Amino acid sequence: MSQSREVVYLVDDDAEILSGIATFLRDKHFEVRAFSNGIEFLKAFPLAQPSVVVLDMHMPELSGLDIQAKLLALNNSSPVFFLSGESQSQQIIDALKGGAYEFLLKPVAPDALLDSLKRVFSAKHKEDRFAKEKANCEDLIGQLTAIEYQILHYFMHGLSNKMVAEAMGLKADTIKKRRAQIYDKLDVENLPELLEKFGKCLN
C-alpha cells in the first residue's frame, strides 16, 4: 500500500505569504490546503492524516493561539507550527505550552520550514509504523491460550524447555510441543525471530 500524501494546512491572512508558502511547498510535493482565516480552516476538521498545521500567530477574528486552543479541544493529533513577525514572549510561551512543535519567525526561510516539516513527518511515519506493528503483535499474541502466553514469557526471558517444564511442573516434551504451537501461531520459526518480532511489544 502506498504511503498517504503528506498534507500541510496553512492558515495566514496575508494573501502574499499564503500564496508564496503554498507554492513553495507544493513544488516540494506536499499537498497544501490554504486558508485565509481560522473560521474556514476549522470547517476542514477532522484533518487528513498525516498532516501538519501551520498557523499565523496574528489574524483577525481568531488568532493562532485561538485556533490552537480549539484544536486542543477537538483532540487534534496533527503537529502545529506557528509563524509570526512580532510575537510577545508570553505568546511564544503559550504556544509552546499548548504543544506547538515549531515557532518560526517571519519572514520565514523556506528551507527552515521545509526541514522542520520533513523532520516532523518522518517522526510521524515512524510512530504510525510502530503503532501498526504493535497492533499486529497484539492480535497474534491474542491467539495464544493462557498457558501458551505464560510459556512465551519464559522463552522471552531465555529459559530452556527443561527449565520452563520445571517452573510449570510439566514434562519437557509437553513444553516442546507447546513451543512448536506458539511458533506456529505467531508465524516464527525460532527464538531469535520471536525476540525480533515480539520483543518490543511484550516489554
DRENNU-874752 format. One record per residue (C-alpha): y, x, z; chain. Coordinates in steps of 0.25 Angstrom, whole numbers, plus 5000, padded with zeros to 4 digits. Example, Ala and Ser with C-alpha at 12.3 -4.5 7.8 and 13.67 -1.06 7.14 Angstrom:
site yy:4982	xx:5049	zz:5031	cadena:A
site yy:4996	xx:5055	zz:5029	cadena:A
***
This chain:
site yy:5000	xx:5000	zz:5000	cadena:A
site yy:5014	xx:5006	zz:4996	cadena:A
site yy:5024	xx:5008	zz:5007	cadena:A
site yy:5035	xx:4998	zz:5009	cadena:A
site yy:5048	xx:5001	zz:5003	cadena:A
site yy:5058	xx:5006	zz:5014	cadena:A
site yy:5069	xx:4997	zz:5016	cadena:A
site yy:5083	xx:5000	zz:5021	cadena:A
site yy:5092	xx:4989	zz:5026	cadena:A
site yy:5106	xx:4993	zz:5024	cadena:A
site yy:5118	xx:4986	zz:5031	cadena:A
site yy:5132	xx:4990	zz:5029	cadena:A
site yy:5145	xx:4982	zz:5026	cadena:A
site yy:5151	xx:4994	zz:5018	cadena:A
site yy:5146	xx:4990	zz:5003	cadena:A
site yy:5148	xx:5004	zz:4998	cadena:A
site yy:5140	xx:5010	zz:5009	cadena:A
site yy:5129	xx:5000	zz:5008	cadena:A
site yy:5128	xx:5002	zz:4993	cadena:A
site yy:5128	xx:5017	zz:4994	cadena:A
site yy:5117	xx:5018	zz:5004	cadena:A
site yy:5109	xx:5007	zz:4998	cadena:A
site yy:5109	xx:5014	zz:4984	cadena:A
site yy:5106	xx:5028	zz:4990	cadena:A
site yy:5094	xx:5022	zz:4998	cadena:A
site yy:5089	xx:5014	zz:4986	cadena:A
site yy:5089	xx:5027	zz:4978	cadena:A
site yy:5080	xx:5033	zz:4989	cadena:A
site yy:5070	xx:5022	zz:4987	cadena:A
site yy:5073	xx:5013	zz:4999	cadena:A
site yy:5075	xx:4998	zz:4998	cadena:A
site yy:5089	xx:4995	zz:5003	cadena:A
site yy:5093	xx:4981	zz:5007	cadena:A
site yy:5108	xx:4982	zz:5009	cadena:A
site yy:5117	xx:4972	zz:5017	cadena:A
site yy:5132	xx:4972	zz:5020	cadena:A
site yy:5131	xx:4965	zz:5033	cadena:A
site yy:5121	xx:4963	zz:5045	cadena:A
site yy:5120	xx:4948	zz:5043	cadena:A
site yy:5114	xx:4949	zz:5029	cadena:A
site yy:5105	xx:4961	zz:5034	cadena:A
site yy:5099	xx:4953	zz:5045	cadena:A
site yy:5095	xx:4942	zz:5036	cadena:A
site yy:5085	xx:4952	zz:5030	cadena:A
site yy:5077	xx:4953	zz:5043	cadena:A
site yy:5065	xx:4955	zz:5044	cadena:A
site yy:5067	xx:4968	zz:5037	cadena:A
site yy:5058	xx:4974	zz:5027	cadena:A
site yy:5049	xx:4986	zz:5032	cadena:A
site yy:5050	xx:4998	zz:5032	cadena:A
site yy:5065	xx:4997	zz:5033	cadena:A
site yy:5078	xx:5003	zz:5040	cadena:A
site yy:5091	xx:4996	zz:5043	cadena:A
site yy:5104	xx:5004	zz:5040	cadena:A
site yy:5116	xx:4997	zz:5047	cadena:A
site yy:5130	xx:5000	zz:5046	cadena:A
site yy:5136	xx:5000	zz:5060	cadena:A
site yy:5149	xx:4993	zz:5058	cadena:A
site yy:5149	xx:4980	zz:5050	cadena:A
site yy:5156	xx:4967	zz:5051	cadena:A
site yy:5148	xx:4955	zz:5058	cadena:A
site yy:5136	xx:4963	zz:5062	cadena:A
site yy:5137	xx:4978	zz:5065	cadena:A
site yy:5126	xx:4987	zz:5064	cadena:A
site yy:5123	xx:4986	zz:5079	cadena:A
site yy:5123	xx:4971	zz:5078	cadena:A
site yy:5113	xx:4972	zz:5067	cadena:A
site yy:5104	xx:4982	zz:5075	cadena:A
site yy:5105	xx:4972	zz:5087	cadena:A
site yy:5100	xx:4961	zz:5078	cadena:A
site yy:5089	xx:4969	zz:5072	cadena:A
site yy:5084	xx:4973	zz:5086	cadena:A
site yy:5084	xx:4958	zz:5090	cadena:A
site yy:5075	xx:4956	zz:5077	cadena:A
site yy:5065	xx:4967	zz:5081	cadena:A
site yy:5069	xx:4975	zz:5069	cadena:A
site yy:5060	xx:4987	zz:5067	cadena:A
site yy:5068	xx:4994	zz:5056	cadena:A
site yy:5075	xx:5006	zz:5060	cadena:A
site yy:5090	xx:5004	zz:5060	cadena:A
site yy:5101	xx:5015	zz:5055	cadena:A
site yy:5116	xx:5014	zz:5057	cadena:A
site yy:5127	xx:5018	zz:5048	cadena:A
site yy:5141	xx:5020	zz:5054	cadena:A
site yy:5154	xx:5026	zz:5051	cadena:A
site yy:5161	xx:5025	zz:5064	cadena:A
site yy:5152	xx:5020	zz:5076	cadena:A
site yy:5155	xx:5022	zz:5090	cadena:A
site yy:5145	xx:5030	zz:5099	cadena:A
site yy:5141	xx:5017	zz:5106	cadena:A
site yy:5137	xx:5010	zz:5093	cadena:A
site yy:5129	xx:5022	zz:5089	cadena:A
site yy:5122	xx:5022	zz:5103	cadena:A
site yy:5120	xx:5007	zz:5102	cadena:A
site yy:5114	xx:5008	zz:5088	cadena:A
site yy:5104	xx:5019	zz:5093	cadena:A
site yy:5101	xx:5011	zz:5106	cadena:A
site yy:5097	xx:4999	zz:5096	cadena:A
site yy:5087	xx:5008	zz:5089	cadena:A
site yy:5095	xx:5014	zz:5078	cadena:A
site yy:5087	xx:5025	zz:5070	cadena:A
site yy:5099	xx:5031	zz:5064	cadena:A
site yy:5114	xx:5031	zz:5065	cadena:A
site yy:5121	xx:5037	zz:5052	cadena:A
site yy:5136	xx:5039	zz:5051	cadena:A
site yy:5144	xx:5035	zz:5038	cadena:A
site yy:5145	xx:5040	zz:5028	cadena:A
site yy:5130	xx:5041	zz:5028	cadena:A
site yy:5124	xx:5053	zz:5022	cadena:A
site yy:5114	xx:5046	zz:5012	cadena:A
site yy:5103	xx:5057	zz:5015	cadena:A
site yy:5105	xx:5056	zz:5030	cadena:A
site yy:5102	xx:5041	zz:5029	cadena:A
site yy:5090	xx:5044	zz:5019	cadena:A
site yy:5084	xx:5054	zz:5029	cadena:A
site yy:5085	xx:5044	zz:5040	cadena:A
site yy:5079	xx:5033	zz:5032	cadena:A
site yy:5067	xx:5042	zz:5028	cadena:A
site yy:5065	xx:5046	zz:5042	cadena:A
site yy:5064	xx:5032	zz:5048	cadena:A
site yy:5056	xx:5026	zz:5037	cadena:A
site yy:5046	xx:5038	zz:5038	cadena:A
site yy:5045	xx:5035	zz:5053	cadena:A
site yy:5043	xx:5020	zz:5050	cadena:A
site yy:5032	xx:5022	zz:5040	cadena:A
site yy:5025	xx:5031	zz:5050	cadena:A
site yy:5026	xx:5021	zz:5061	cadena:A
site yy:5021	xx:5010	zz:5051	cadena:A
site yy:5009	xx:5018	zz:5047	cadena:A
site yy:5005	xx:5021	zz:5061	cadena:A
site yy:5006	xx:5006	zz:5065	cadena:A
site yy:4997	xx:5003	zz:5053	cadena:A
site yy:4987	xx:5014	zz:5057	cadena:A
site yy:4987	xx:5009	zz:5072	cadena:A
site yy:4985	xx:4994	zz:5068	cadena:A
site yy:4973	xx:4998	zz:5059	cadena:A
site yy:4968	xx:5007	zz:5070	cadena:A
site yy:4969	xx:4995	zz:5080	cadena:A
site yy:4962	xx:4986	zz:5070	cadena:A
site yy:4950	xx:4995	zz:5068	cadena:A
site yy:4949	xx:4998	zz:5083	cadena:A
site yy:4949	xx:4983	zz:5086	cadena:A
site yy:4936	xx:4982	zz:5079	cadena:A
site yy:4929	xx:4990	zz:5090	cadena:A
site yy:4921	xx:4984	zz:5101	cadena:A
site yy:4926	xx:4987	zz:5116	cadena:A
site yy:4914	xx:4997	zz:5117	cadena:A
site yy:4917	xx:5004	zz:5104	cadena:A
site yy:4932	xx:5005	zz:5108	cadena:A
site yy:4928	xx:5012	zz:5121	cadena:A
site yy:4919	xx:5021	zz:5113	cadena:A
site yy:4930	xx:5024	zz:5103	cadena:A
site yy:4939	xx:5029	zz:5115	cadena:A
site yy:4929	xx:5038	zz:5120	cadena:A
site yy:4927	xx:5044	zz:5106	cadena:A
site yy:4942	xx:5046	zz:5104	cadena:A
site yy:4942	xx:5054	zz:5117	cadena:A
site yy:4931	xx:5063	zz:5111	cadena:A
site yy:4919	xx:5058	zz:5119	cadena:A
site yy:4905	xx:5060	zz:5112	cadena:A
site yy:4895	xx:5049	zz:5110	cadena:A
site yy:4888	xx:5054	zz:5122	cadena:A
site yy:4900	xx:5055	zz:5131	cadena:A
site yy:4904	xx:5041	zz:5127	cadena:A
site yy:4890	xx:5036	zz:5130	cadena:A
site yy:4890	xx:5042	zz:5144	cadena:A
site yy:4904	xx:5036	zz:5146	cadena:A
site yy:4900	xx:5022	zz:5142	cadena:A
site yy:4886	xx:5022	zz:5147	cadena:A
site yy:4880	xx:5021	zz:5133	cadena:A
site yy:4870	xx:5028	zz:5125	cadena:A
site yy:4875	xx:5039	zz:5116	cadena:A
site yy:4868	xx:5033	zz:5104	cadena:A
site yy:4876	xx:5020	zz:5107	cadena:A
site yy:4889	xx:5027	zz:5107	cadena:A
site yy:4885	xx:5034	zz:5094	cadena:A
site yy:4883	xx:5020	zz:5087	cadena:A
site yy:4895	xx:5015	zz:5093	cadena:A
site yy:4903	xx:5027	zz:5088	cadena:A
site yy:4898	xx:5024	zz:5074	cadena:A
site yy:4902	xx:5009	zz:5075	cadena:A
site yy:4916	xx:5013	zz:5079	cadena:A
site yy:4918	xx:5023	zz:5068	cadena:A
site yy:4913	xx:5012	zz:5058	cadena:A
site yy:4923	xx:5002	zz:5064	cadena:A
site yy:4935	xx:5012	zz:5064	cadena:A
site yy:4931	xx:5017	zz:5050	cadena:A
site yy:4930	xx:5032	zz:5054	cadena:A
site yy:4919	xx:5042	zz:5053	cadena:A
site yy:4921	xx:5052	zz:5064	cadena:A
site yy:4928	xx:5055	zz:5077	cadena:A
site yy:4939	xx:5063	zz:5070	cadena:A
site yy:4942	xx:5051	zz:5061	cadena:A
site yy:4942	xx:5042	zz:5072	cadena:A
site yy:4952	xx:5050	zz:5080	cadena:A
site yy:4961	xx:5052	zz:5068	cadena:A
site yy:4962	xx:5037	zz:5065	cadena:A
site yy:4962	xx:5031	zz:5078	cadena:A
site yy:4967	xx:5041	zz:5088	cadena:A
site yy:4981	xx:5037	zz:5088	cadena:A
site yy:4979	xx:5022	zz:5089	cadena:A
site yy:4970	xx:5024	zz:5101	cadena:A
site yy:4979	xx:5033	zz:5109	cadena:A
***
